Amino acid sequence: MEQLHTCCTMVGTLIDNERKSGSDKELIIRLIKLRDDISQPVMQMVYDQIQSLNTKKNKVKKEIYKLEVRKNLLSAAAG
């Protein structure tokens, strides 16, 4: 993953240099597409991991709520 980040950074630097030097816009557009194509799978993987963690977090929150309700019911019954 670090290698992909380095590659995208290098392409990004190349894009900046080409823009500053006034290079052909078609070349710059192709470089941008290349950078985006390289980064897309990684971005999707990160997004999927975040979604998975959010799902797990919500399940844990529900379980905590259920346990708190049970604790309150037991406290009420004992008290």
PALOSE-264820 format. One record per residue: x, y, z of N, C-alpha, C in turn. Coordinates in steps of 0.05 Angstrom, whole numbers, padded with zeros to 5 digits, always signed. Last residue first. Layout:
XYZXYZXYZ;...
END
This chain:
-00676-00087+00877-00679-00064+00895-00705-00060+00906;-00679-00127+00841-00664-00132+00866-00670-00110+00887;-00706-00104+00799-00718-00128+00812-00704-00133+00839;-00671-00063+00785-00698-00056+00794-00711-00080+00809;-00627-00092+00769-00625-00074+00792-00652-00067+00803;-00649-00119+00725-00640-00134+00748-00637-00117+00773;-00659-00074+00692-00681-00092+00700-00674-00108+00725;-00607-00055+00685-00627-00038+00698-00651-00055+00708;-00585-00099+00658-00573-00090+00684-00594-00074+00699;-00615-00098+00611-00616-00121+00629-00606-00114+00657;-00599-00049+00591-00627-00053+00597-00630-00076+00616;-00544-00060+00583-00552-00039+00601-00582-00042+00609;-00548-00099+00543-00536-00106+00570-00544-00085+00590;-00569-00070+00501-00584-00092+00512-00574-00100+00540;-00527-00033+00493-00553-00023+00501-00570-00046+00514;-00487-00068+00477-00483-00053+00501-00510-00043+00511;-00509-00085+00428-00504-00105+00450-00501-00090+00477;-00508-00037+00400-00534-00051+00405-00531-00070+00428;-00453-00028+00397-00470-00009+00411-00497-00022+00418;-00438-00072+00365-00428-00070+00393-00446-00051+00409;-00462-00057+00317-00470-00082+00331-00462-00082+00360;-00433-00011+00306-00462-00009+00311-00473-00034+00325;-00382-00032+00298-00387-00013+00319-00417-00011+00326;-00391-00062+00252-00384-00076+00277-00389-00058+00301;-00402-00021+00216-00422-00041+00220-00416-00056+00247;-00353+00007+00217-00377+00020+00226-00400+00000+00232;-00319-00032+00195-00316-00024+00223-00340-00009+00234;-00341-00033+00143-00341-00058+00160-00338-00051+00189;-00329+00018+00126-00357+00009+00128-00359-00015+00146;-00273+00016+00127-00287+00035+00144-00316+00026+00148;-00265-00023+00087-00256-00028+00115-00270-00009+00135;-00284+00004+00042-00297-00021+00051-00290-00028+00080;-00247+00046+00039-00276+00052+00044-00290+00027+00054;-00201+00017+00028-00202+00033+00053-00232+00039+00059;-00215-00004-00022-00208-00022+00000-00211-00007+00027;-00221+00043-00052-00244+00025-00048-00239+00007-00024;-00169+00062-00051-00190+00078-00039-00215+00061-00034;-00144+00021-00080-00137+00026-00052-00158+00042-00038;-00168+00026-00131-00171+00001-00115-00164+00005-00085;-00153+00082-00144-00180+00073-00140-00183+00047-00124;-00100+00094-00157-00109+00098-00129-00137+00086-00124;-00095+00084-00211-00077+00071-00193-00089+00072-00164;-00133+00119-00233-00136+00090-00237-00118+00074-00218;-00111+00168-00218-00137+00160-00207-00141+00130-00210;-00064+00168-00249-00063+00170-00219-00088+00160-00207;-00087+00165-00300-00069+00144-00291-00068+00144-00260;-00115+00214-00301-00130+00189-00303-00113+00166-00293;-00070+00248-00299-00090+00249-00278-00106+00223-00278;-00047+00235-00348-00032+00230-00323-00051+00230-00299;-00086+00253-00384-00079+00225-00383-00064+00217-00357;-00084+00308-00373-00109+00293-00368-00103+00263-00366;-00032+00319-00391-00039+00323-00362-00064+00307-00355;-00038+00308-00445-00019+00293-00429-00026+00295-00400;-00076+00348-00458-00083+00320-00462-00064+00302-00445;-00047+00395-00451-00069+00388-00433-00077+00359-00435;+00022+00399-00455-00002+00393-00469-00024+00384-00449;+00053+00443-00406+00051+00420-00424+00024+00416-00436;+00071+00484-00373+00052+00490-00395+00050+00467-00415;+00099+00475-00328+00115+00479-00353+00097+00485-00377;+00059+00467-00291+00076+00491-00289+00091+00496-00314;+00040+00417-00309+00022+00440-00309+00039+00466-00309;+00084+00385-00300+00075+00388-00327+00056+00412-00329;+00087+00388-00244+00110+00398-00261+00101+00403-00289;+00039+00363-00230+00044+00391-00222+00066+00403-00239;+00049+00312-00251+00026+00328-00261+00031+00357-00255;+00092+00296-00219+00095+00299-00248+00073+00316-00260;+00066+00293-00171+00087+00313-00174+00092+00317-00204;+00031+00251-00182+00020+00277-00175+00041+00299-00179;+00067+00210-00189+00051+00218-00212+00039+00246-00207;+00086+00208-00136+00105+00214-00158+00089+00223-00183;+00040+00194-00109+00053+00219-00103+00072+00227-00126;+00030+00144-00131+00011+00165-00135+00023+00192-00130;+00076+00117-00110+00071+00119-00139+00052+00142-00146;+00067+00120-00056+00091+00133-00067+00087+00137-00097;+00020+00090-00053+00019+00118-00044+00043+00133-00056;+00040+00041-00069+00019+00054-00085+00018+00084-00079;+00075+00030-00027+00086+00034-00054+00066+00047-00072;+00039+00024+00015+00058+00047+00016+00070+00052-00012;+00017-00024+00000+00000+00000+00000+00018+00025+00000;
END
